[in-house]
Amino acid sequence: MTRPPASVDAGDLLRNSTLYREFQAEREQILRHKWYESEKQGRDIGFERALLDWMMKHRTPWRQARAAAKKTT
């Protein structure tokens, strides 16, 4: 297995990867959902509950809209 040259910063590779950017965008949506749902309930619902709720209700349409937006740009 070859190692990347020393001048390549692993952090830069990670931040510039498509997979990481998608993860960050999804995480941002989950945190936003957590905030909205917590405000509605008047208490912190927690990340895990927000994650599961968002995945069940919003993940598929969000991904489809994101994919469609990428095709038009």
N, C-alpha and C positions, 0 to 999 in steps of 0.2 A: 504494500500500500504506500503510495507516495504522499508526502506532506506538501501542503501549499508553501509557496515561497515565504520567507520570514517577513517580507514587506507587506503581505496580505494580512489585514486585520480581520480576525474571525468575527468580531462584532459588526464590522461593516458588511461582511458577507451575509450575516444573519439579517441585519436591518434592510438590506437591499433585496432579499429573497421574496419572491411572490408569495410563497406559503406563509412566511412570517407576516407580511403585510395583510394578507387575508385574515390570519389569526387576530391581528391587532384590530382590524375593522370589526370583526365579529365580537370580540371582547368589548369594544366600545359600545356596540349595540346592546349587549347584555347588561352592561353597567347602566346604560341609559334606561333600559327596561326595569332594572332593579330600583332605580331612583323613582320612576313613575309609580310603580306598584307599591313601593314603600310609602310614598306620599299618599296614595289612595287609601292604604290600610292604616296610616297613622303610626306605623312602626317599621323598623328595618326588617325586611323579609329574608335577608341573607343572600349571598351570592349563589349558593347551590340551588335554592328554590327559584331564584330569578333565572338562572341558567336553564333549568328544566322547563320552566314555564315558557321562556322565550323560544327554546328549541321546539316545543310542541306547537306553539301558536304562530311563530313569526319566522323561523329559520328558512324554511323552504321558499316562501314568497320573497324574503329578503335576498336570498341567493339568486333566485331567478331574476329579480329586478337588477341586481348587481351585474349578472352575466349579460343581460340585455343592454345595460348601459355601456359595458365594455365593448360590445359589438358595434355600437354606434359611434364610438370614439376612435 
